[in-house]
Amino acid sequence: MEEKEKQIRSLLQSCGMKTFVKYLFPALSKDMYVTVLEMSRKYPEYNDFSANAQNSKLSKGKTIFKNGWEYDALEIIADSQADPETRLRAKELLGE
């Protein structure tokens, strides 16, 4: 496994694959500077995470986007052992 993939997998592990496809990818695709408050208003379920987790997940998601790895992340999720719904959503976002 190459270094880039290891970094992406580590970031995905920190933010959660399901969280990435369900909340972070859609939000960050539209606005890289979205705040935790905006995330919790747009996605009420995001409030289910603790304040620290919300900040951490958003930060990891932004790191993926800043590096231009968002589609690599979706490919990793699509080919992962994540739940079927999460893998399907990743494939949909990839346009497969």
SVG drawing of the C-alpha trace seen along z (x, -y; Angstrom):
<svg xmlns="http://www.w3.org/2000/svg" viewBox="-32 -29 36 35">
<polyline fill="none" stroke="black" stroke-width="0.4" points="0.0,0.0 1.4,-3.4 1.9,-6.2 -1.0,-8.3 -3.4,-5.4 -2.3,-4.9 -2.9,-8.6 -6.3,-8.5 -7.3,-5.3 -6.1,-6.8 -8.1,-10.0 -11.2,-7.9 -10.8,-5.9 -10.8,-9.1 -13.8,-10.7 -15.7,-7.5 -16.5,-6.2 -20.3,-6.5 -19.9,-10.1 -17.7,-10.9 -20.2,-9.8 -23.3,-10.9 -22.3,-14.3 -18.7,-15.4 -18.4,-14.8 -21.7,-16.5 -21.0,-19.5 -17.3,-20.0 -18.0,-19.5 -20.1,-22.7 -18.1,-24.7 -14.6,-23.9 -15.0,-26.4 -18.3,-24.9 -18.3,-25.2 -19.4,-22.7 -22.4,-24.9 -23.5,-24.8 -23.0,-21.1 -25.2,-20.5 -27.9,-22.8 -27.9,-21.1 -27.5,-17.6 -29.3,-17.4 -27.9,-13.8 -24.4,-15.4 -25.3,-16.7 -25.4,-13.1 -21.6,-13.2 -19.9,-15.0 -18.5,-18.5 -15.0,-17.2 -16.0,-14.4 -17.8,-16.9 -14.7,-19.1 -12.4,-16.2 -14.5,-14.6 -14.9,-17.9 -11.1,-18.6 -10.2,-15.2 -12.7,-15.6 -11.2,-19.0 -7.7,-17.5 -8.9,-14.9 -10.3,-17.7 -7.3,-20.0 -5.1,-17.2 -7.5,-16.5 -8.0,-13.0 -11.9,-13.1 -12.4,-10.7 -9.6,-8.4 -11.4,-8.3 -14.7,-7.4 -12.9,-4.6 -11.4,-3.2 -14.9,-3.3 -16.5,-1.7 -14.0,1.2 -14.1,1.5 -15.8,3.7 -18.1,0.8 -21.8,1.5 -23.5,2.0 -25.4,-1.3 -22.2,-3.2 -20.4,-1.4 -23.3,-2.0 -23.4,-5.7 -19.7,-6.0 -20.2,-4.4 -23.1,-6.7 -20.9,-9.7 -18.2,-8.4 -20.8,-8.2 -20.6,-4.4"/>
</svg>
